[in-house]
Amino acid sequence: MAKKFPHSFEVCNCRHVTLGEIIYAIKERGANSLDDLAKLTDAGTACKCCKDSSSDIGEEKMELYLTQILEKFKK
């Protein structure tokens, strides 16, 4: 995650979930898996393109995936 993303960056376009919401779910609500993020934020529950690059079916690849965010905040 070399690029710096603002907290308002929309990671999950289908459910309109921002990076800030995902970080909050990880840091404050204890999310530590894709399932946790799905339950707490709905991210990754529609088309699933935002989960990881292998799930991304779009012509243009996502800039940031949920797995990258989780990896950055793993304790």
Backbone torsions as a table, in degrees:
resi	resn	phi	psi	omega
1	MET	NA	66.2	-177.3
2	ALA	-71.6	-36.2	-179.3
3	LYS	-74.4	142.7	178.6
4	LYS	-90.7	124.2	-178.9
5	PHE	-109.3	138.5	175.5
6	PRO	-73.1	157.5	179.1
7	HIS	-63.0	-20.4	179.3
8	SER	-83.6	-2.5	-179.9
9	PHE	-63.5	128.6	-178.9
10	GLU	-84.3	110.1	-179.6
11	VAL	-83.0	-44.9	179.2
12	CYS	-106.1	103.0	-177.3
13	ASN	-70.0	-34.4	-178.2
14	CYS	-64.9	-42.3	-177.2
15	ARG	-102.9	0.3	178.1
16	HIS	56.9	47.8	180.0
17	VAL	-99.6	127.4	-177.0
18	THR	-91.2	164.3	176.0
19	LEU	-59.0	-40.1	178.7
20	GLY	-59.6	-41.4	178.6
21	GLU	-65.8	-38.1	179.9
22	ILE	-68.9	-44.5	178.0
23	ILE	-61.6	-41.0	177.5
24	TYR	-60.9	-43.7	179.9
25	ALA	-62.3	-36.1	180.0
26	ILE	-75.0	-52.0	-173.3
27	LYS	-76.9	-38.9	-173.0
28	GLU	-102.6	-24.3	-176.0
29	ARG	-114.5	2.8	171.8
30	GLY	79.8	17.1	178.4
31	ALA	-65.7	130.9	177.5
32	ASN	-138.8	17.8	177.6
33	SER	-151.6	166.8	176.5
34	LEU	-62.4	-37.2	177.9
35	ASP	-63.2	-42.5	177.8
36	ASP	-60.6	-46.3	179.5
37	LEU	-61.9	-39.7	178.8
38	ALA	-62.1	-44.1	-179.3
39	LYS	-67.0	-39.1	-174.9
40	LEU	-85.9	-28.2	-174.0
41	THR	-127.1	-13.2	-172.5
42	ASP	74.9	-0.2	179.4
43	ALA	-62.9	136.5	177.3
44	GLY	77.2	15.5	-176.9
45	THR	-101.9	-6.5	-179.6
46	ALA	-101.7	-95.2	-177.1
47	CYS	-79.9	-18.8	176.8
48	LYS	71.8	8.2	179.6
49	CYS	-62.5	-27.0	-175.6
50	CYS	-82.6	-6.8	-177.8
51	LYS	-65.6	-56.0	178.5
52	ASP	-161.7	170.9	-174.5
53	SER	-63.5	-30.3	179.9
54	SER	-73.0	-20.1	177.6
55	SER	-91.3	-11.4	-175.2
56	ASP	-76.1	110.1	-177.6
57	ILE	-101.1	-1.0	-177.8
58	GLY	-73.2	158.8	177.3
59	GLU	-67.2	-42.2	174.6
60	GLU	-97.5	128.1	-179.0
61	LYS	-72.6	150.9	177.5
62	MET	-65.7	153.8	178.1
63	GLU	-83.4	-25.3	-174.2
64	LEU	-149.4	133.5	-178.8
65	TYR	-112.9	154.1	178.9
66	LEU	-58.4	-39.4	-179.5
67	THR	-63.1	-35.8	177.0
68	GLN	-64.6	-41.2	-179.2
69	ILE	-66.5	-46.3	178.4
70	LEU	-58.6	-43.3	-179.1
71	GLU	-61.3	-40.0	-179.2
72	LYS	-64.3	-34.6	-175.0
73	PHE	-100.3	6.1	177.7
74	LYS	-61.1	139.8	-178.5
75	LYS	-102.0	NA	NA
